[in-house]
Each structure stands twice: as C-alpha cells, then as structure tokens.
Amino acid sequence: GQMHGGVYTGSLERGQMHGHGVYTRDSQGLVYEGDWAWGKKSGVGTLTVTDKDTGATETYCGNWKNNLMHGEGEYRHSNGDVYVGRMERGKRCGFGSMQYSQMPGER
C-alpha cells in the first residue's frame, strides 16, 4: 500500500512496516528491500537509488539501524567506486576498504 509517498509491499505490524518488505518511491528512483522495525529500515537490506536524468545508480547492501546505514556493508557509488566496511549512523567509520574505478587524478 501507499506509505510515506511511496509503495510498500511486505509485512506490517500495527500499521507500520515491520519484518521483511520492499519500499519503492518512483519520484526519487528509490528502492529498499530488506528488514524493517516499526516503520524504519533496521536489520539487513539493500537500498538502490537511480538518478532519473542520468540513469546512474548507487547501491548500499548491508546493515541498517533506525533508517541509517549502520554496521557492515558495501556501498557502490555511481562512478564505480566501491566501499566495503563499517558504517556508523550513515557514514563510513572505522575499518574499511575503498576500491576506485579509476586512479585518483584521472577523474
């Protein structure tokens, strides 16, 4: 059904996204498939955001807490760069590795 400007298909608990489900918001090119806890992304899931103008895609696959990337995960940037490691409250934190699609300076 319609939820927060998008469409949600999956488990509900007391009217909130809870359990496993897929949320799509076409206006932002956003798709999240994974675990939910009381209306927030929480657990393991994959978020894909596609730029409607360029078709460029960014993807995060990993752990979530309170709607933020939190824990181990992999972030694929639209330019081909890939970060694998720890995220904390939505940001890279601690141990991780960055693989660049091009050598720095070639961009």
C-alpha positions as a printed Julia matrix, in Angstrom:
107×3 Matrix{Float64}:
  0.0    0.0     0.0
  0.87   3.69   -0.12
  3.3    4.65    2.68
  5.26   7.89    3.1
  4.99   8.95   -0.56
  5.9    5.52   -1.91
  4.6    1.99   -2.22
  5.33  -0.72    0.35
  4.79  -4.43   -0.11
  5.54  -6.68    2.84
  4.96  -7.39    6.5
  3.09  -4.94    8.69
  2.65  -4.71   12.44
  0.09  -2.3    13.87
  0.0   -0.4    10.58
  3.78   0.07   10.36
  6.38  -1.52    8.09
  7.75  -4.33   10.26
  9.51  -7.53    9.2
 10.61  -8.01    5.58
  9.38  -5.8     2.77
 10.04  -3.74   -0.33
  9.55   0.03   -0.41
  9.6    1.91   -3.73
  9.45   5.67   -4.27
  9.47   6.24   -8.02
  9.7   10.03   -7.71
 13.19   9.62   -6.21
 14.23   6.46   -8.09
 14.5    4.73   -4.71
 14.02   1.03   -3.87
 14.72  -0.56   -0.48
 14.33  -4.27    0.04
 15.02  -5.73    3.44
 14.21  -5.7     7.11
 12.04  -3.14    8.88
 11.38  -2.4    12.56
  8.41  -0.2    13.39
  8.5    1.82   10.17
 12.29   2.2     9.96
 14.94   0.38    7.94
 16.55  -1.87   10.55
 18.42  -5.16   10.12
 19.78  -6.2     6.71
 18.71  -4.62    3.45
 19.62  -3.19    0.08
 18.93   0.4    -0.95
 19.23   1.34   -4.62
 18.85   4.93   -5.82
 18.75   5.67   -9.55
 19.12   9.19  -10.93
 16.16   9.68  -13.27
 18.09  12.06  -15.56
 21.36  10.17  -15.96
 20.39   6.59  -15.05
 23.36   6.5   -12.65
 22.81   4.08   -9.78
 24.14   3.95   -6.21
 23.59   0.9    -4.02
 24.14   0.08   -0.36
 23.81  -3.52    0.77
 24.32  -4.23    4.44
 23.17  -3.49    7.95
 20.74  -0.77    8.96
 19.63   0.78   12.25
 16.95   3.48   12.69
 16.85   4.25    8.92
 20.66   4.73    8.76
 23.41   2.57    7.28
 24.94   1.08   10.44
 27.25  -1.92   10.74
 28.95  -3.9     7.98
 28.06  -3.14    4.38
 29.05  -2.44    0.81
 28.38   0.92   -0.88
 28.64   1.08   -4.67
 28.94   4.64   -5.94
 27.56   5.64   -9.34
 31.13   6.29  -10.61
 32.08   2.64   -9.96
 33.94   3.19   -6.67
 33.13   0.57   -4.02
 33.46   0.91   -0.25
 33.35  -2.26    1.85
 33.45  -1.95    5.61
 31.88  -0.43    8.65
 29.22   2.24    8.65
 28.09   4.18   11.7
 24.97   6.36   11.72
 25.03   6.64    7.92
 28.75   7.39    7.46
 31.91   5.36    6.84
 33.59   4.65   10.15
 36.46   2.52   11.39
 37.9   -0.29    9.3
 37.02  -0.49    5.62
 38.45  -0.55    2.13
 37.81   1.63   -0.9
 38.22   0.3    -4.4
 38.43   3.04   -7.02
 37.18   2.52  -10.55
 39.88   4.94  -11.78
 43.15   6.09  -10.32
 42.81   9.32   -8.33
 43.59  12.23  -10.65
 42.06  10.54  -13.72
 38.57  11.75  -12.83
